[in-house]
Amino acid sequence: MRLPAEWEKQGFVQLTWPHKDSLWYEVEKVQACYTQIAKAILRFEPLVIVGRDVAEIQADLRRNGLESMKGIRFVEAPINDTWARDHGAISVHGDNGEKVILDFVFNGWGLKFAADMDNQITRRMFDSQAFAADVQYRDMRPFVLEGGSIDCDGAGTLMATSECLCSLNRNEYLTRDQIETRLKEVFGLQRILWLDHGGIAGDDTDSHVDILARFCGPDTIAYTSCDDPADENYAPLLAMEEQLRTFRTLDGKPYRLIPLPLPEPLYLDDYRLPASYSNFLIINGAVLMPGAGTLLDQVAADQLRAAFRGREVITIDCRALLSGHGGLHCITMNYPFGW
């Protein structure tokens, strides 16, 4: 099997739609943000939207300015929450052209939140024929894995944080070496780059890599950087940066490292929210970046343009998503072309 990179050609992106009874703070603002993200994705590729009531979802989309449902497939399913990156299927290619979706256990980020319905979404999508007829389904129980906890270059190197993948209440019955062996087998990897440092205040995923460091190509990594020693995130992010500088490509060269500024602190009451420009989404022909509503948005966008030459970088105000402690990449899951 081979785990593709996010920048490879895609067939569609999945969203799981927030409804009025979900856990979101000010769900109407969240739905408006989802609609802006949907509009941006539809410029480049189709969407699959999962949710509890298709008519309700379509009404939400129209209320927020999306009149045509062209390019969208809907799958009706009960849901707990809407973090498609973490409850969505992970796609792999077989050596003989097989198309396989892997359905790992999603347990609410280490049993922090209910996930009994979200953990069934991938199977429901498959049974509803949301995928092409030649796509195979593979149940990966009992292994717990969230899409936001891994990032891959498509050529055999995966990056992840030891804090998340080796945390209690996920795969506590396995050692780190056993987890690494399992991931190599499942994804056809040559190696794993373990980040042993890094974290952002307010994050409740146990340091998902997709808010910290991301592959932008086989030899390039964009990462969250903090230059304010007084910021509580400064020390862990500096330690992460120092470790990133020790990483080497498969041919032994240092990675090209592109720092993305840490957004200015944002709060919900007195709780600091885990804003990160590293939580961008790569789609066909573009990169969607979560904006935080400050001048640093432009700085981060310029850095991503340097990392993704030839792709349009689109900034979407995602402050509403931070109320749920996540961002743009967290609410989306991409699938390969032809799936």
NORPE-V839314 format. One record per residue. N is the residue number from 1. PSI is psi in whole degrees, 0 to 359 (none if undefined). OMEGA is omega in degrees with one decimal (NA if undefined). Layout:
# NORPE-V839314
n/psi/omega
N/PSI/OMEGA
N/PSI/OMEGA
This chain:
# NORPE-V839314
n/psi/omega
1/155/175.4
2/129/175.8
3/116/-176.3
4/158/173.3
5/156/-177.2
6/335/-177.3
7/355/175.7
8/160/-173.9
9/134/-175.2
10/154/176.6
11/322/177.1
12/167/175.5
13/140/177.1
14/135/166.1
15/144/170.9
16/121/-161.7
17/132/177.5
18/135/178.0
19/172/-170.4
20/341/179.6
21/5/-179.8
22/180/-169.9
23/1/-173.7
24/144/171.7
25/128/-177.8
26/66/-171.9
27/332/179.7
28/320/177.4
29/324/178.0
30/316/178.3
31/323/176.6
32/320/177.3
33/315/176.6
34/319/-178.9
35/319/177.3
36/321/177.2
37/317/178.1
38/316/179.0
39/315/-178.3
40/317/-179.8
41/318/-176.1
42/342/173.7
43/337/-170.9
44/334/-176.7
45/166/-178.4
46/171/178.2
47/148/161.7
48/124/179.8
49/124/178.5
50/139/177.3
51/174/-172.2
52/341/-175.8
53/109/-175.3
54/316/-179.5
55/320/178.5
56/319/178.7
57/314/-179.7
58/323/176.4
59/320/177.0
60/316/-179.9
61/315/-179.1
62/320/179.0
63/331/-178.8
64/16/167.6
65/8/176.2
66/104/-174.4
67/317/-175.7
68/136/176.6
69/12/179.3
70/134/179.3
71/2/-178.9
72/131/167.6
73/143/-177.8
74/139/174.9
75/121/-179.2
76/128/-178.8
77/146/172.5
78/144/-177.1
79/151/169.3
80/312/-172.9
81/191/-167.4
82/27/-176.3
83/82/-173.3
84/330/179.8
85/328/-172.4
86/332/174.9
87/354/-179.3
88/163/177.9
89/152/173.2
90/128/-171.5
91/138/175.8
92/151/175.7
93/138/174.0
94/162/-179.0
95/333/-177.6
96/26/177.0
97/6/179.2
98/145/173.7
99/117/-172.4
100/131/170.1
101/131/-179.7
102/124/-177.8
103/92/177.7
104/164/174.6
105/131/168.8
106/118/-175.2
107/35/174.8
108/43/177.9
109/55/177.6
110/40/176.2
111/27/177.2
112/329/-175.9
113/157/177.2
114/139/-178.2
115/18/-174.3
116/323/178.4
117/320/178.5
118/326/-178.4
119/350/178.4
120/357/-171.9
121/316/-178.0
122/316/178.4
123/320/178.9
124/321/176.7
125/316/-179.7
126/314/-179.6
127/333/179.2
128/5/179.5
129/41/175.5
130/344/179.6
131/165/177.1
132/158/-173.4
133/334/-177.5
134/8/177.0
135/131/180.0
136/150/178.5
137/135/177.8
138/121/179.3
139/123/-174.2
140/11/177.9
141/143/10.1
142/14/-173.5
143/129/179.5
144/127/178.9
145/133/176.2
146/141/-179.2
147/328/179.9
148/351/-177.4
149/357/-179.3
150/153/173.8
151/136/-171.0
152/149/178.8
153/2/179.3
154/357/-176.2
155/23/173.4
156/2/177.9
157/127/177.5
158/143/177.8
159/135/-178.5
160/164/176.2
161/139/178.1
162/329/-179.8
163/320/-177.5
164/302/-172.5
165/335/-179.4
166/18/-176.4
167/159/172.8
168/154/177.8
169/10/168.7
170/275/178.7
171/55/-173.8
172/345/178.8
173/355/-179.0
174/145/172.1
175/169/177.5
176/318/179.0
177/321/178.9
178/321/176.3
179/316/179.2
180/315/178.9
181/316/-179.3
182/315/-179.9
183/321/178.4
184/319/179.6
185/314/-174.0
186/321/-173.2
187/2/179.7
188/42/-174.3
189/153/169.3
190/329/-176.2
191/165/173.0
192/130/171.9
193/108/-177.8
194/120/171.4
195/117/-178.4
196/1/-179.8
197/165/177.4
198/144/179.2
199/155/179.7
200/130/-179.7
201/137/179.7
202/347/179.5
203/131/179.4
204/22/178.2
205/3/-173.3
206/43/173.7
207/63/169.4
208/140/-177.4
209/336/-174.7
210/2/168.1
211/1/-173.3
212/306/-174.8
213/138/-174.4
214/140/170.4
215/134/174.2
216/1/-178.7
217/174/-177.1
218/336/-176.2
219/15/-173.6
220/135/176.3
221/126/170.2
222/143/-174.9
223/157/179.2
224/128/-175.3
225/145/178.4
226/128/-178.3
227/14/179.9
228/104/-178.3
229/339/-179.7
230/349/-179.0
231/138/-179.3
232/341/178.9
233/352/-172.0
234/306/-174.1
235/310/179.9
236/325/179.7
237/326/176.0
238/318/177.7
239/322/176.9
240/315/179.4
241/317/179.4
242/322/177.8
243/321/177.0
244/325/-180.0
245/341/178.1
246/346/-178.7
247/148/179.2
248/149/173.3
249/172/-179.0
250/335/177.4
251/15/169.6
252/10/-178.5
253/150/175.1
254/148/174.6
255/148/167.6
256/117/-175.5
257/130/-178.2
258/108/-179.6
259/136/172.7
260/129/-175.4
261/147/171.9
262/127/178.3
263/152/176.3
264/147/-174.2
265/133/175.7
266/142/-173.6
267/150/165.5
268/108/-166.7
269/240/179.8
270/15/-177.7
271/121/178.8
272/133/-176.5
273/146/-171.9
274/64/-179.5
275/140/-179.6
276/128/174.4
277/345/177.7
278/349/-178.4
279/42/179.8
280/161/178.5
281/127/175.5
282/127/175.6
283/179/-178.8
284/112/174.8
285/1/-175.9
286/166/170.4
287/125/176.6
288/122/-176.4
289/134/178.5
290/119/178.0
291/153/179.1
292/7/173.7
293/24/177.5
294/176/179.0
295/339/178.4
296/340/175.8
297/317/-178.3
298/322/178.3
299/313/-178.9
300/319/179.7
301/320/178.2
302/321/177.8
303/320/179.2
304/328/175.1
305/324/176.9
306/328/-179.4
307/329/-175.0
308/66/179.0
309/134/-178.5
310/351/175.4
311/143/174.6
312/132/175.4
313/119/-175.2
314/123/178.8
315/128/178.2
316/128/179.1
317/111/-176.0
318/25/179.8
319/328/178.9
320/326/-179.0
321/333/-178.3
322/339/177.0
323/337/175.4
324/9/176.5
325/33/177.9
326/189/-176.3
327/199/-169.8
328/313/179.3
329/325/-177.3
330/330/-175.1
331/2/-176.5
332/154/168.8
333/127/-178.2
334/149/-179.4
335/147/-175.1
336/162/178.1
337/137/179.2
338/5/-177.8
339/none/NA
